[in-house]
Amino acid sequence: MAYLTESPPLPALSSLFPHLDDDASSIPRSTDPFTITTTTGFLPCRPPMRRLPAHFDALSEILDDMPVVKADGTPGLLAKFALGPLIDSGALPDLTHHLDNLRILDGAGHRYDLEAVTALFRDYSFLASSYLLEPCWETWSKDNNAGYGLGRPILPRCIATPLVAAADILDIPPFMSYAASYALYNYSLVNLNLGASVYDNLRLIRAFEQGLDPTSSEAGFILTHIHMVQETGPLIQGATDLLAVIENTPRDTGAAITAFQIMLSAMKRIEEHMEQMWTHSLPKDYISYRTFIFGITSQSMFPNGVIYQGTRYGDNKPLHFRGESGANDSIIPLLDHLLEIPMPTNPLTDILKDFRQYRPKPHREFLAWVMSKSAEVGVKKYCVDSINAADVEHSMLLPRLYLKLLEHVRSFRWRHWLFAREYIIKRTAHPTATGGSPIVTWLPNQLFAVMDLMDSVYKESGLKGVIEEGKVESSEIKVVKDLMENVVSQRDKLDKEVKKYCAERGA
């Protein structure tokens, strides 16, 4: 995939992202449903398509019958380990040719209805993961201490060819992804008028285990992510506003402050929703449905990858794709790029970069633009170099706001680490996360990076000196002081925890 990292001035925002300020409901269905707007943020422009057209009924019926617990509460195919035998019996024909029925007429001619193609990708990716990982589910279900065993090494043509065809149209890898299948394109609304801002108004479309019950931990795990992401419109608004302010002259500190306040408010709401994960999805339940979201790279279940039969990859070339991961969300990458958070040069950061290709194309393009534009206009320098001796209190505003937004990145990543620790590390010895990253060391790699930047900003901006010398006294100064003391404390705690878990696991 190509990323916008060139050094010359970038094209205007309106020419790159013409729908950014549009009414999302007016965006053509031939446009990628993950086209970003300042109202829908990183969610799809419209609620996802729940059911595919009748040409795909054979697929839909198998998926309806697939979950461990079906919508009616009865055991499904996965409960009986019967999905694989059903597919292998020829019950599902190759429906690839029906993709042509997903074209619609718009101003540019007959083009694919990308909402329907994304729904197709979602459904086939659910089926693919279930088929490949069903043996692992059986092994784990019969003995939780036996590990996962081996998954199926071949994805049959009837699943592989339409999955690859849909993925090619959407320009994403042909495997279950966080946005286009598992989470962000996998919800429906009980009441369309309420939207996604009300958690109890959300339901899953597809599930592996018990997720069609909205009170289940599987549903809670996915729906909490959706509830967080529906708050991202203002985050995108604030980020683009800040970049425009810095690019333009003369300097408009007031407008920059407003942009920061918009983003800080959005992140406060996002983290409040994130904290609800503990009650919506119980830690003791996660390891069970997690079985189905592993990838096929860096996993013991697929030592030789997977053959996708009948596809352009060939019947003799094993493929390796990363599994579904919340790390593929776009919230924190947006702030990483906007705030110019440097990541260490190491294999763990290489995984972080590899995750980019699993995001929807509009997300990739927008994040790449933010990364390039932030470097071009110098967001960090603009904010950090603002303190001057003539007006210390007022000139502290920007570095303080910059540091507070960094604190949200740290806080978000810290909570993610706590989830990994309580939901996974304490409950399984399996060494890799669903996306194929090392379970103990990967998240701390990014967490230490933001802590390092916070420490350097605190010193370089002059905030540390101002606070230590007592030149300015206010409630906001105390907030910054307490914030930085917490960073020091949590860095020490994290370092000890990582060393402990690495020692226990021989990592």
C-alpha positions as CSV (number, residue, x, y, z in Angstrom):
1,M,0.0,0.0,0.0
2,A,1.2,3.5,-0.8
3,Y,1.4,6.1,2.0
4,L,1.5,9.9,1.6
5,T,4.9,10.6,3.1
6,E,6.4,13.0,0.5
7,S,8.0,16.2,1.6
8,P,6.5,18.8,-0.8
9,P,3.4,20.7,0.3
10,L,0.4,18.4,0.3
11,P,-2.8,19.1,-1.7
12,A,-5.6,20.9,0.1
13,L,-7.7,18.9,2.5
14,S,-10.9,19.6,0.6
15,S,-9.5,18.1,-2.6
16,L,-8.1,15.0,-0.8
17,F,-11.2,14.3,1.3
18,P,-14.2,16.0,-0.4
19,H,-16.8,14.4,1.8
20,L,-15.2,15.4,5.1
21,D,-17.9,17.9,6.0
22,D,-20.7,16.3,4.0
23,D,-23.9,14.9,5.4
24,A,-22.9,11.2,5.7
25,S,-26.3,9.9,4.6
26,S,-25.9,11.7,1.2
27,I,-22.6,10.0,0.3
28,P,-23.1,7.6,-2.7
29,R,-23.2,3.9,-2.0
30,S,-20.5,3.5,-4.6
31,T,-18.1,5.3,-2.2
32,D,-16.3,3.3,0.5
33,P,-18.6,3.2,3.5
34,F,-15.6,4.1,5.7
35,T,-15.3,7.5,4.0
36,I,-14.5,9.8,6.9
37,T,-16.8,12.7,7.9
38,T,-16.6,15.0,10.9
39,T,-20.0,13.7,12.0
40,T,-19.5,9.9,11.7
41,G,-15.7,9.9,12.3
42,F,-14.2,6.5,11.8
43,L,-17.5,4.7,11.8
44,P,-19.2,3.8,8.6
45,C,-21.2,6.6,6.9
46,R,-24.4,4.7,7.5
47,P,-25.3,1.8,9.7
48,P,-23.9,-1.4,8.1
49,M,-26.0,-3.5,5.7
50,R,-27.4,-6.3,7.9
51,R,-28.2,-8.9,5.3
52,L,-26.9,-9.6,1.8
53,P,-29.1,-9.8,-1.3
54,A,-31.0,-13.0,-2.1
55,H,-28.2,-14.2,-4.4
56,F,-26.2,-15.0,-1.3
57,D,-28.9,-16.7,0.8
58,A,-26.8,-19.9,0.9
59,L,-24.1,-18.0,2.7
60,S,-26.5,-16.1,5.0
61,E,-28.3,-19.3,6.0
62,I,-25.0,-21.0,7.0
63,L,-23.9,-17.9,9.0
64,D,-27.3,-17.8,10.8
65,D,-26.8,-21.4,11.8
66,M,-23.1,-21.0,12.7
67,P,-22.7,-19.4,16.2
68,V,-22.1,-21.5,19.2
69,V,-25.4,-20.1,20.5
70,K,-27.7,-18.9,17.7
71,A,-30.1,-15.9,17.9
72,D,-32.9,-18.2,19.1
73,G,-30.8,-19.6,21.9
74,T,-30.2,-23.0,20.5
75,P,-26.8,-24.6,19.7
76,G,-25.4,-23.8,16.3
77,L,-22.9,-25.5,14.0
78,L,-19.8,-24.4,16.0
79,A,-21.3,-25.9,19.2
80,K,-21.3,-29.3,17.4
81,F,-18.0,-28.7,15.5
82,A,-20.1,-29.3,12.4
83,L,-19.3,-26.3,10.3
84,G,-16.2,-27.7,8.6
85,P,-17.9,-31.0,7.6
86,L,-20.8,-29.0,6.2
87,I,-18.6,-26.8,4.1
88,D,-16.5,-29.8,3.0
89,S,-19.7,-31.6,1.9
90,G,-20.3,-29.0,-0.8
91,A,-23.2,-27.3,1.0
92,L,-21.9,-23.9,0.0
93,P,-21.5,-23.2,-3.7
94,D,-18.9,-20.7,-5.0
95,L,-20.9,-17.5,-5.3
96,T,-18.2,-15.3,-6.6
97,H,-19.9,-14.6,-9.9
98,H,-22.8,-13.0,-8.0
99,L,-20.5,-10.0,-7.1
100,D,-21.6,-8.5,-10.4
101,N,-25.1,-8.3,-9.0
102,L,-23.7,-5.9,-6.4
103,R,-23.3,-3.1,-9.0
104,I,-25.4,0.0,-9.0
105,L,-25.9,2.9,-11.4
106,D,-24.6,6.2,-10.4
107,G,-23.3,9.3,-12.1
108,A,-20.1,7.5,-13.1
109,G,-21.9,4.4,-14.6
110,H,-22.3,1.0,-13.1
111,R,-20.1,0.7,-10.1
112,Y,-19.9,-1.6,-7.1
113,D,-22.2,-0.9,-4.2
114,L,-19.3,-0.8,-1.7
115,E,-21.7,-1.0,1.2
116,A,-22.9,-4.4,-0.1
117,V,-19.3,-5.5,-0.9
118,T,-18.2,-4.6,2.6
119,A,-21.1,-6.6,4.0
120,L,-20.1,-9.5,1.8
121,F,-16.5,-9.2,3.0
122,R,-17.7,-9.2,6.6
123,D,-19.8,-12.3,6.2
124,Y,-17.2,-14.3,4.3
125,S,-14.4,-13.3,6.7
126,F,-16.6,-14.5,9.6
127,L,-17.1,-17.8,7.8
128,A,-13.4,-18.1,6.9
129,S,-12.2,-17.6,10.5
130,S,-14.8,-20.0,11.8
131,Y,-13.8,-22.7,9.2
132,L,-10.1,-22.3,9.8
133,L,-10.2,-22.1,13.6
134,E,-13.0,-24.5,14.4
135,P,-10.5,-27.3,15.2
136,C,-8.8,-25.0,17.6
137,W,-12.1,-24.2,19.2
138,E,-12.8,-27.9,19.6
139,T,-9.4,-28.6,21.1
140,W,-9.7,-25.6,23.5
141,S,-13.3,-26.4,24.4
142,K,-12.5,-30.0,25.4
143,D,-9.5,-29.0,27.5
144,N,-8.8,-25.3,28.2
145,N,-5.2,-26.3,29.3
146,A,-4.4,-28.2,26.0
147,G,-3.8,-25.1,24.0
148,Y,-5.3,-24.7,20.5
149,G,-3.8,-27.5,18.5
150,L,-3.8,-26.9,14.7
151,G,-6.2,-25.0,12.5
152,R,-7.2,-26.1,9.0
153,P,-4.4,-25.3,6.5
154,I,-6.6,-24.9,3.5
155,L,-9.5,-22.4,2.9
156,P,-11.8,-24.0,0.3
157,R,-12.6,-22.3,-3.0
158,C,-16.2,-21.6,-2.0
159,I,-15.0,-19.3,0.7
160,A,-11.6,-18.2,-0.5
161,T,-12.5,-16.8,-4.0
162,P,-15.4,-14.5,-3.0
163,L,-13.5,-13.4,0.0
164,V,-10.4,-12.4,-2.1
165,A,-12.6,-10.8,-4.7
166,A,-14.4,-8.6,-2.1
167,A,-11.0,-7.8,-0.5
168,D,-9.5,-6.7,-3.8
169,I,-12.4,-4.4,-4.5
170,L,-12.0,-2.8,-1.1
171,D,-8.2,-2.8,-1.2
172,I,-7.7,-4.6,2.1
173,P,-6.2,-8.0,2.9
174,P,-8.5,-11.0,2.5
175,F,-8.8,-11.9,6.2
176,M,-11.0,-10.8,9.1
177,S,-10.3,-7.2,10.1
178,Y,-11.3,-4.9,13.0
179,A,-13.1,-2.3,10.9
180,A,-14.5,-3.9,7.8
181,S,-15.8,-7.1,9.5
182,Y,-15.5,-7.9,13.2
183,A,-16.3,-4.7,14.9
184,L,-17.1,-1.5,13.0
185,Y,-19.1,-3.0,10.2
186,N,-20.9,-5.5,12.4
187,Y,-23.6,-3.6,14.3
188,S,-27.2,-2.7,13.8
189,L,-29.4,-0.2,15.6
190,V,-32.6,-1.1,17.5
191,N,-33.9,2.4,17.0
192,L,-32.5,4.2,13.9
193,N,-33.3,7.6,15.4
194,L,-31.2,7.1,18.5
195,G,-28.1,6.2,16.6
196,A,-24.9,4.6,17.9
197,S,-24.4,7.1,20.8
198,V,-26.7,5.0,23.1
199,Y,-25.0,1.8,24.0
200,D,-28.2,-0.2,24.7
201,N,-29.3,0.7,21.1
202,L,-26.5,-1.4,19.6
203,R,-26.7,-5.0,18.5
204,L,-24.3,-7.4,16.7
205,I,-25.0,-8.6,13.2
206,R,-22.6,-11.6,13.2
207,A,-21.0,-13.4,16.2
208,F,-18.9,-16.5,16.9
209,E,-20.0,-17.6,20.4
210,Q,-22.9,-15.9,22.3
211,G,-22.6,-12.4,20.8
212,L,-26.1,-12.3,19.3
213,D,-27.3,-12.0,23.0
214,P,-26.6,-8.2,23.6
215,T,-25.8,-9.0,27.3
216,S,-23.1,-11.4,26.5
217,S,-19.4,-10.7,27.0
218,E,-18.7,-11.2,23.3
219,A,-21.3,-8.6,22.4
220,G,-20.0,-6.3,25.0
221,F,-16.4,-6.6,23.8
222,I,-17.4,-5.5,20.2
223,L,-20.1,-3.0,21.0
224,T,-17.9,-1.1,23.5
225,H,-15.5,-0.5,20.6
226,I,-18.3,0.8,18.4
227,H,-19.6,3.0,21.3
228,M,-16.1,4.5,21.5
229,V,-15.6,5.1,17.8
230,Q,-18.9,6.9,17.4
231,E,-17.3,9.7,19.3
232,T,-14.5,10.3,16.8
233,G,-16.2,12.9,14.5
234,P,-15.1,15.8,16.8
235,L,-11.7,14.3,17.2
236,I,-11.2,14.5,13.4
237,Q,-12.7,18.0,13.4
238,G,-10.2,19.1,16.0
239,A,-7.3,17.5,14.3
240,T,-8.0,19.1,10.9
241,D,-8.7,22.4,12.6
242,L,-5.4,22.4,14.4
243,L,-3.4,21.5,11.3
244,A,-5.1,24.3,9.4
245,V,-4.4,26.8,12.2
246,I,-0.7,25.9,12.3
247,E,-0.4,26.0,8.5
248,N,-1.9,29.5,8.2
249,T,-0.4,32.8,9.2
250,P,-0.5,34.9,11.3
251,R,-0.4,32.7,14.4
252,D,-3.9,32.2,15.9
253,T,-3.3,30.8,19.4
254,G,-7.0,31.1,20.3
255,A,-8.1,28.9,17.4
256,A,-5.4,26.3,18.2
257,I,-6.6,26.2,21.8
258,T,-10.2,25.7,20.6
259,A,-9.0,22.8,18.4
260,F,-7.3,21.2,21.4
261,Q,-10.3,21.6,23.6
262,I,-12.5,19.8,21.0
263,M,-10.1,16.9,20.9
264,L,-9.7,16.7,24.7
265,S,-13.5,16.6,25.1
266,A,-13.8,13.9,22.5
267,M,-11.0,11.8,24.1
268,K,-12.6,12.2,27.6
269,R,-15.9,10.7,26.2
270,I,-14.0,8.0,24.4
271,E,-12.1,6.9,27.5
272,E,-15.3,7.0,29.6
273,H,-16.8,4.5,27.1
274,M,-13.6,2.5,27.1
275,E,-13.7,2.1,30.9
276,Q,-17.1,0.4,30.5
277,M,-15.4,-2.6,28.9
278,W,-14.9,-4.0,32.4
279,T,-18.7,-4.3,32.9
280,H,-19.8,-4.9,29.4
281,S,-17.4,-7.8,28.7
282,L,-16.1,-9.8,31.7
283,P,-12.4,-10.7,31.7
284,K,-13.1,-14.4,32.5
285,D,-15.1,-14.8,29.3
286,Y,-12.7,-13.3,26.7
287,I,-10.4,-16.2,26.2
288,S,-13.3,-18.3,24.9
289,Y,-14.6,-16.2,22.0
290,R,-11.0,-14.9,21.4
291,T,-10.3,-18.3,19.8
292,F,-12.0,-17.2,16.6
293,I,-10.2,-13.9,16.0
294,F,-6.6,-15.2,15.8
295,G,-4.8,-14.6,12.5
296,I,-2.7,-16.9,10.4
297,T,0.7,-15.3,10.9
298,S,3.1,-15.9,13.8
299,Q,0.6,-18.3,15.3
300,S,1.3,-21.9,16.4
301,M,-2.1,-23.0,15.0
302,F,-0.9,-22.2,11.4
303,P,2.8,-23.1,11.3
304,N,2.7,-23.1,7.5
305,G,0.1,-20.5,6.8
306,V,-3.1,-21.2,4.9
307,I,-3.6,-22.0,1.2
308,Y,-6.5,-20.0,-0.4
309,Q,-7.8,-22.4,-3.1
310,G,-8.8,-21.1,-6.5
311,T,-7.5,-17.5,-6.0
312,R,-5.0,-15.3,-7.6
313,Y,-2.5,-16.3,-4.9
314,G,-2.3,-19.9,-6.3
315,D,-3.0,-23.3,-4.8
316,N,0.5,-23.9,-3.7
317,K,1.4,-20.6,-1.9
318,P,0.6,-20.5,1.8
319,L,-0.6,-17.1,3.0
320,H,0.0,-15.3,6.3
321,F,-2.4,-12.6,7.5
322,R,-2.7,-10.8,10.8
323,G,-5.7,-11.5,12.9
324,E,-8.4,-9.1,14.2
325,S,-7.0,-6.6,16.7
326,G,-8.2,-3.5,18.4
327,A,-4.7,-2.2,17.5
328,N,-6.2,-1.7,14.0
329,D,-8.5,1.1,15.4
330,S,-7.7,4.5,14.1
331,I,-8.2,6.7,17.2
332,I,-4.7,6.5,18.7
333,P,-2.9,6.3,15.4
334,L,-4.5,9.6,14.6
335,L,-3.1,11.2,17.7
336,D,0.2,9.4,17.2
337,H,0.6,11.1,13.9
338,L,-0.9,14.5,14.8
339,L,1.3,14.9,17.9
340,E,4.3,13.4,16.2
341,I,4.9,10.7,18.7
342,P,8.2,9.0,17.7
343,M,8.3,5.2,18.0
344,P,11.5,3.3,18.6
345,T,13.1,1.5,15.6
346,N,12.6,-2.1,16.4
347,P,10.6,-5.2,15.3
348,L,7.7,-4.3,17.6
349,T,7.3,-1.0,15.8
350,D,7.5,-2.8,12.5
351,I,4.3,-4.8,13.5
352,L,2.6,-1.5,14.4
353,K,3.3,-0.3,10.8
354,D,2.2,-3.6,9.3
355,F,-1.2,-3.1,11.0
356,R,-1.8,-0.1,8.8
357,Q,-2.8,-2.1,5.7
358,Y,-5.6,-3.8,7.6
359,R,-7.5,-0.5,8.0
360,P,-10.1,0.6,5.4
361,K,-8.6,2.5,2.6
362,P,-10.2,5.9,3.6
363,H,-8.7,5.5,7.1
364,R,-5.3,4.7,5.7
365,E,-5.3,7.7,3.4
366,F,-6.5,10.1,6.1
367,L,-4.0,8.9,8.7
368,A,-1.2,9.1,6.2
369,W,-2.2,12.7,5.3
370,V,-2.3,13.6,9.0
371,M,1.2,12.1,9.5
372,S,2.6,14.0,6.5
373,K,0.9,17.3,7.3
374,S,1.8,17.2,11.0
375,A,5.5,16.8,10.0
376,E,5.2,19.5,7.3
377,V,3.8,22.2,9.6
378,G,5.6,21.0,12.8
379,V,2.8,20.5,15.3
380,K,5.1,19.6,18.2
381,K,7.4,22.5,17.6
382,Y,4.4,24.9,17.3
383,C,3.0,23.8,20.6
384,V,6.2,23.1,22.7
385,D,8.2,26.3,21.8
386,S,5.5,28.8,22.8
387,I,6.5,29.7,26.3
388,N,8.1,33.2,26.6
389,A,9.4,35.1,29.6
390,A,7.2,38.2,28.9
391,D,3.9,36.3,29.3
392,V,4.6,33.0,31.0
393,E,1.1,32.2,32.2
394,H,-0.6,32.8,28.8
395,S,2.2,31.2,26.8
396,M,2.0,28.0,28.8
397,L,-1.5,27.2,27.4
398,L,-0.4,25.4,24.2
399,P,2.3,23.2,25.7
400,R,0.0,22.4,28.5
401,L,-2.8,21.4,26.2
402,Y,-0.4,19.4,24.0
403,L,0.8,17.6,27.1
404,K,-2.8,16.9,28.2
405,L,-3.6,15.3,24.8
406,L,-0.5,13.2,25.1
407,E,-1.8,12.2,28.5
408,H,-5.0,10.8,26.8
409,V,-2.8,8.7,24.5
410,R,-0.9,7.4,27.5
411,S,-4.1,6.8,29.5
412,F,-5.7,5.0,26.6
413,R,-2.6,2.8,26.1
414,W,-2.3,2.2,29.8
415,R,-5.9,1.0,30.0
416,H,-5.3,-1.2,26.9
417,W,-2.3,-2.7,28.8
418,L,-4.6,-3.4,31.8
419,F,-7.0,-5.1,29.5
420,A,-4.3,-7.3,28.0
421,R,-3.0,-8.1,31.5
422,E,-6.3,-9.0,33.1
423,Y,-8.2,-10.5,30.1
424,I,-5.3,-12.4,28.5
425,I,-1.8,-12.5,30.2
426,K,-3.2,-13.8,33.5
427,R,-5.4,-16.4,31.8
428,T,-3.4,-18.0,29.0
429,A,0.2,-19.0,28.3
430,H,-0.3,-18.5,24.5
431,P,2.5,-16.1,23.6
432,T,1.0,-14.1,20.8
433,A,-1.9,-11.7,20.5
434,T,-4.7,-12.2,17.9
435,G,-2.8,-9.9,15.5
436,G,0.4,-11.9,15.8
437,S,2.3,-9.5,18.1
438,P,4.1,-10.6,21.3
439,I,1.5,-10.5,24.0
440,V,3.7,-9.1,26.8
441,T,6.1,-6.7,25.1
442,W,4.1,-5.2,22.2
443,L,1.8,-2.7,24.0
444,P,4.6,-1.5,26.4
445,N,6.7,-0.6,23.3
446,Q,4.1,2.1,22.4
447,L,3.4,3.0,26.0
448,F,7.0,3.7,26.9
449,A,7.3,5.8,23.7
450,V,4.5,8.2,24.7
451,M,5.8,8.4,28.2
452,D,9.3,9.3,26.8
453,L,7.8,12.1,24.7
454,M,5.8,13.5,27.7
455,D,8.9,13.6,29.8
456,S,10.9,15.5,27.0
457,V,8.0,17.9,26.3
458,Y,7.7,18.7,30.0
459,K,11.3,19.7,30.1
460,E,11.8,21.2,26.7
461,S,8.7,23.4,26.8
462,G,9.8,25.0,30.1
463,L,6.8,23.7,32.0
464,K,9.0,21.7,34.4
465,G,11.1,24.8,35.2
466,V,8.1,27.0,35.7
467,I,6.4,24.5,38.0
468,E,9.6,23.8,40.0
469,E,10.4,27.5,40.4
470,G,6.8,28.2,41.5
471,K,6.5,31.1,39.0
472,V,2.8,30.4,38.3
473,E,0.3,28.9,40.7
474,S,-3.0,27.7,39.6
475,S,-5.2,24.6,39.5
476,E,-4.1,23.8,36.0
477,I,-0.4,23.9,37.1
478,K,-1.3,21.4,39.8
479,V,-2.9,19.2,37.1
480,V,0.2,19.1,35.0
481,K,2.4,18.4,38.1
482,D,0.2,15.5,39.2
483,L,0.0,14.2,35.6
484,M,3.8,14.1,35.3
485,E,4.3,12.5,38.7
486,N,1.8,9.8,37.6
487,V,3.9,9.2,34.4
488,V,7.0,8.5,36.5
489,S,5.1,6.2,38.8
490,Q,3.4,4.2,36.0
491,R,6.6,4.0,34.0
492,D,8.3,2.2,37.0
493,K,5.2,0.0,37.5
494,L,5.1,-1.0,33.8
495,D,8.8,-1.7,33.7
496,K,8.5,-4.1,36.6
497,E,5.4,-5.8,35.3
498,V,6.9,-6.4,31.8
499,K,10.0,-7.9,33.4
500,K,8.0,-10.1,35.7
501,Y,5.8,-11.5,32.9
502,C,8.7,-11.9,30.5
503,A,10.6,-13.9,33.2
504,E,7.6,-16.1,34.0
505,R,7.1,-16.9,30.3
506,G,10.8,-17.1,29.3
507,A,10.2,-14.3,26.8
